[in-house]
Amino acid sequence: MAFTDLKLEKFNDYRIPVLVILIAVSLFLEIFVHWYLGISVVYSHFFYIPVVLAAVWFGKRAVIVALILGVAHLAGTYYSTGFVDSGAAIRALMFVVIALVIGIISDHMKKEQEQMINEVTDAALRSGVGGGDSSGSPAEMKVRILSFASVKKMTERRDVPGLIRALRNRDPAVQYEAVEALGKIGDPAATEALIEALTGDQYSGIRWKAAEALGKIGAPAVPGLIRALKNPDDDIRWKAAVTLGEIGDARAVGPLLELLGDEDRFVRSRASYALGLIGTPAVEGLRNALVSGGIETRRGAVAALGMITNPGAVEALILDLDDPSEEVRQDVIAALIRQGEPAFNPLVQALNAAGQRRVESAAMALAGSGRPEAFTALTRALDTADPAVRPALQTAVNDLVGARQNRKVQKNAADESLDFSSPENPASRE
């Protein structure tokens, strides 16, 4: 059953042995203290321990334990004194009374709990909590609800070991709740268990929750997440990459750079995104990747640098304006446009640099920025440009002019629309 782990059945198996040991100790005290030493009081207080425990665990059936101990006490009294006094009789009677009172209360509480579970289960079944799976019986639903309740209690107590045990529950819904709870607590002691949940044969939702929980734990989770980057499952690799990016630890830069050349396109893009999140500590490695990496690695490095608002990132992108790959150059242009103001002056300077591809790419980036200052820079560069790059510069200027005209037309159209619909316009009242 799904609830076996959370009910601690192994502990429940020890209840009877524990009672047997306590009863044996009580009988030993009766023989040694009462018969041998002749002490008739005080020691009998120990008898209440097995009586109360039996009543809590087994309800009214604890009367059996109370009768055994009561008879033993009366026998001890008779053996020591030759008769049974009223004090011994009252003590023996108290054993039975306490067992009955606590046992009745315990049975009533269990009955109330069972009734509550039945009501919740019925309501859950009526509302379709089973997710459309009609194969689950009411008994299984009860187990599931108890499991959720147990996870909630462990969360409130911050019982990390208990929640880790819940990760091994056979019900994925219980695993999900346990993973989420461990993330809320954020205890580094749960790191390895969450890494196992991330990399194990789990549902995607549980994996994602495990990655999210590891992100909340932070730096202690970094080594395990770096190991996960080499997992053969691409779903695990990209989840680990994103989590490392959110943590922002510089230790992840090298492993994430390696992932820019991953065979899976989505893994590559998530690794690039993660490096962009890490930011400045990743710039040097990304710059090196632009020099020595393959085309996919370079594209990923460009995308990451485009996310980083850092002069070093802009400098690295400017240097890569003449990348031999047309795809990479287009990515560099888009990244520099995203950089905005920090990239403007370096792009203007690049218009005077050596190399046709560099100048042409810089011109396209300036045209894409749409800034009025870019028009001035491009026209000035056009006056003194090498004939080989003049067509590209002229195209950039034309693009800027065209964009400005389009914006002007759109603005005029919007203004006319507002004028036509204004209350002062007679046509708007017809």
N, C-alpha and C positions, 0 to 999 in steps of 0.2 A: 504494500500500500504506500501511497505517496507520502503519507504523514509519518512513516516509521522513523525517519531520521529526526524529525522535530519533536516527537513525543518522547524521545530518549527511552525506547523500549528496553534497551540493554540495562538501563538503571532500574526500570520496573521489574525486570527479572530478578533483581537482588532484594526485592522487598521481603519476600518470605525468608530467605537466609538471614537477613538482618534481624527480623523478628525472632527467629529461632535463637540467634546468638544472644539477643537482649533477654529473652526468657531464660536461657541457660545461665546468664550472669545473675539474673534475679533469683533463680533457684539456688545458685551457689551462695549468694548473700544470705538467703534464708537459712541454709544449712550452716554456713560458717559463722555468720554474725549472730543469728538468733539461737540456733541450737548450741553451737560450740561456745560462743562468747557470752550468750545470755542477754544480748541487747535486743530489746523488743520494739524500739521505735527508731526513727530517723532513716535507717537503711531502707525501709519500705517505701520511702519517697521515690526511690529509683524505679519502683514498679510502674509509676505513672508514665515513664518514658515509653515502654513498649505498648502500654494501654492506649495512650494518645495516638502514637504512630499507627497502630492497628486500626483505630477508629477513623483516622484521616484517610488511610489507604483503602480500608475494606468496609467502612460504614458500620452498621449494627453488628456485623459478624465479629467485630472486635470483642464482643461479650465473651466469646470463647477464650480469648487471651486473658480477659479479666477474671473469669471463673478459674482458670488454671492457676493464676497467681494468687487469687483469693483463697482457694482451697489449700495451696501450698503454705500460705501464711497462717491459716487456721491450724493446719497440721503441725507447723513449727511451734505455734503457741501451745498446742496440746502436748507436744513432745517435751517442751521445756518446763511447763508448769503443771501438767496433768489435767488442765481444764482450759476451756476457751473463755477468756474474759470479754467484757463488752467492748473494750478498746480495739481488740483484734477483730471482733465481729464487725464493728463500724468501719474499720479500715478496709476489710474485705468487701463490705457492701459498697463503699465509696468507689472501689475499682470498677464494680459493675455499673454503678450509676454514671460515672464519668464516661465509661465506654459507650453506654446507651445514649447519653446526651450528645456527645461529640459525634457518635456514629449516625444518629438521626439527622443532625445538622449536616453532616457530610453527605449523606444520601440525598437529602433535600436539595443541597447545592448542585450535586451532580445531575439530579433530575431536572432542575431549573435550567442548567446549562444545556442538557440534552434537548429540552423543549425549545430553548432559544435557537440552538443549531438547526433543529427541524424547521422552525419557522423561517429562518434565514435561507435555509436550503430550498424550501418550497417557493419562497419569493424569488430566489435566484433562478430556479428552474422555470418559473412562470415568465420571468423577464428574459429568458434566453441567455443567462450568463455563460452557459457552456459554449458559446460561440457557434451555435448551430449544430453542434455535435450531440446527437440524441443518444449516442451509445453509452454515455456516462450515467451510471445508476445514481439514485439519491444517496446511497452510502458513499459512493466515490465523491459526490459533490460535498458531502459533509467533511470528508477527509481534506478536500481542497480548501474549504472555508477555514477549517481548523489550521491548516498550514499557513494560510494568509494571516490569520490572527496571531499565530506563533511568531511569524516573521515581524509583524508589527510590534509585538511585545519586545522581541530581541532588539529591534531598532530603538525603541524607547529606552531600553537598558544599555544601549551601545554595546551589545553582546557580539563582538566581532567574531570570536570562535564559533558561536552558535550560527551566525549568518554564513560563515564559511562552510559549515556543515550543510546548511540549507542549499548551497550551490550544487550539492550532489543529489538533491531531490530529483525524483524522476519526472516531476511535473514541470514543464518549461515555464509555466506562469509563476510558479513559486521561485524558480531560479531567477527569473526576471526581477521579481520583487526583492529578492535577497541581494542581487547585484546593485539595484538602485539604492537600496538601504546602505550598502557598503560605500557607495559613492557619496552619499549624504554625510556619512560619518567621516570619511576621508582618512582612515587610519592606515599608515604604511604597512601594518602587519597583514593587511589583506592583499598586498600587492601580488604575491605569487599566485594566490588563488584566483585573482582577477585576470592575471596573465593566462592562467590555465583556461578560464572561461572565454577569454578572447581567442585563444588559439586552438581550443578543443573543438570537438564535433558538436557545435552548438547552433541554435537558430540565429539567423542574422540579427534579429532584434536584441538577443542576449549579448551577442558579440559587440554590437554598437553600444549598449549600456555598459558593458565591461570597459570598453575604450573610454567612454565618458567618465566612468568612475576612476579610472587610472589617471585621467587628466586632472581630476580634482585632487588626487593624492599628490601629483606633481613630481618633483625631482626624484624621490625614491623609486618611482615607476619607470624612469628613463632607461636603465639597463635592460629591463625586461622588454620594454617596447622596442628597443633597438634590436634585440634578438628576434622579435616578431617580424621585423622588416625582411628577414630572410625566409619567412615561412613560404612554402610552395603555394599556398592559397592566396590568390590576389586580393580577395575580400579582406583577409587579415592584414595584408601588407598595407593597403591604402588606409584602413582604419587606424593602424598603428602610426602611419605617417602623419595623418591629420592630428592625432592626439599629441605627438611629439611637437608639432608646430604650435599647438595651443599651449603646451607647457613652456615652450620657448627656451629650452636648455641648449646651450652651444654644443654639448656633447653629441647631439643628434645631427649636426651639420654634415659631417663626413659620410655617415651611413645614408642620409637622405640624398646627398649628391650622387652616390652610387645608384640610387633608385631612379634618378632622372633618365637612366638608360634602360629602365625595366621594359620587358617585352609587352606588358599590358599598358595600353594608352591611358586608362583611367588612373592606374597606379602612378604613372609618370606625372600626370597633371596634379594629383594630390600631393606628391612629393614636392613639386614646384610650389604649390600653395603653402605647404608647411614651411619651406625655406623662406618664403616671403613673410610668413608670420614671425619667424625667428628674427628676421630683420638684420640689423647691422652685423652681428657676429657671423652671418652667412655670406657677407659681401665678398670677402677675399676668396673664399672657396668657389663662389659663383663666377667671379672674374676668371679664375683659373679654368673653370669648366668651359667658358667661352673660347679659351685658347686651345685647349686640348681635347675637348669632348666631341662626340659624334653629333650629327645634326639634331637628333631628338634631345640629347643632353643640352645642347646649346639653346634649343627652343625653350626647354624647361627653365634653364638658367635665366634667359631673357624675361620670361613671364614672372619669375620670382623677383628679379631686380626691379621690374616695373612696379611691384608692390611696396618696395622699400624706399622711404623718403630719406635718402641719405646721399650726400655729395659723391661718395664713393660709388654708389649704385649708378648715378647719372654718368659718372666718368666711365665706368665700365661699359655702359650702353653706347655712349658716344664712340668709344674705341671700336665697337662692333658694328658701326654703321656700314662698314664695307665688308661685312661677312660674305664669304663666297656663295652662300645659299640665298636664293631669292626669298624663300620662305622665312628664313631667320631674319633677313633684313626687314621684311614686312612686320615681323613680330617686334623687332627693335623700334621701328617707327611708332607702332602702336603703344609700346611701353613708354617711350619718351613723351608721347602725347599725354598719356595718363599721368606722367610726372608733373606736368604743368609748369608753374613758374620756375622751379629749380632747374629745369632742362632748357629754358628759353635761351639764356646767354650762351651756354655751351653749344647749342645748335647754331646760333648766329656765327659763332667763331668757327664752327665746322664748315661753314659756307666758303671759307678761305683756305681750307685744308687741301692737302694734296690728295689726289685720288678721285676719279670720276664718280665711283659708286658712293663714296662717303658724302660728297657734296650733294649728289642727287637725293640720297636718303635723308640728309639733313633738310633739304628744301621741302621734301614731301612731309616731313614731320612738322615743319613750321607752317606749311599750308594747312595741315590737319589741325593745328592748334586754333586756327581761326582768329588769332589776335591781330588787331590793327597794326601793332608794332612789327609783326611778322611781314606785313606788306612792305613797310619801309626797308627792312633788312634785306628782303628778297630783291626789291627793285635796285637797291644800292649795289648788291652783289651782281646783279644782272649787267650793270654798266661796265664792270671790269672783269667779267667772267671769261674763262677759257671757252672758245667756240664749242668744244666738245660737251660742255655742261649747260650751255645757254638754253638749249631746248627744254631741259628739265626744269631750269629756273623759271623760264617763261611759262611752262605748264603750271608750276606752283603758283605763280602770280595770277594766272588766269583762274585757277581754282579758287584762290582767295577772293578775287573780284566777283566771280560767279556766286560764291557763298554769300558775300556781302549783299549782292543784288537780290538773291533769293530771300535773305532775311528781311531786306527792305520791302520787297513785294508782300511777304507774309505779314509784316507789321502794318503796311497800308491796308491790306485786306481786313485785318483784325480791327483796325481803327474805323474803317468804313462800316463794318458790321456793328460795331458799338454805336456809331452815329445813327445808323438806320433804326436801331432798336431803342434809342433813347426816348424818354418821354416827350422831349421837345420836338421830335420829328413827327409831323402830322401823319406820315404814312404808317408810323408804328402804332397809331391809335385806330386805324381803319380796321 
